[in-house]
């Protein structure tokens, strides 16, 4: 089988993923992020659209953006 090229992203990219994502499996995201040394934040039990966890998603994003602004 032919191996597809992995899309690269900037080194400071943060990946947020739902553990129970049924659209993009967590294993696939980790396999993509690993060779790029990208951090991955996993929301336990959360699906692709973060249903019921939007407030937590916002909190994590605001925290990460605030940390980035201070750096």
N, C-alpha and C positions, 0 to 999 in steps of 0.2 A: 504494500500500500504506500501511496505517496504521502509524505508528511507535509502538512500545511505550515506556512510561515506563521510565526507567532507575532501578533500585532504588538509593537513596543509602545510604551507610554513614558512620559517623563519620570525620572527617578524619584521625584517627590510625590508621586501619585499614591493616594490612599484608596484601598479597595474595601468596600463594605458589602457584605454578602449575608443573605439569610441561609441558615443551616438547612432549612427544609425547602429551599428553592427547587421547584419542579420544572423550571424552564432552563436554567443553567445550573447543573449540579455543582455542589461545593467542590468536589474533587477536581472538576474541570477548571474551576477558577483558581484553585491552589496550584494545579499543574501549570497554568498560564502565568501566575504571579511568581512562582518559585524561581525560575531562571532569571527573572528581572529583579529579584530581591525586594519585592514589593510587600509592604505590610498589608495584612488582611484582617479586618475586624469582622468577626462572625457573630450574628445575632442568633442565639439558640432558639430553635423551634419556629423561626420566622421564614415565611415564604418569599417569593419573588417580588411581590409588591409591598412588603412590610406591613400588611394589614394588621391593625391593632397596635402597631409599634411606631407609628409616625412621630409621636412625641419623643420617644427614645432616639429615633433616627435624627431628629432635629437637634436634640441635646448633644449627641455625638458630633454631628457636623459643626455646630456652633463652637464646641470645645476645640475641635481640630483646627477650625479657621482662626479662632482666637490664639491658639498656640502658634500657628503659622505667622500671624501678624506680630507676635512678640519676638519671634526668632530673628 
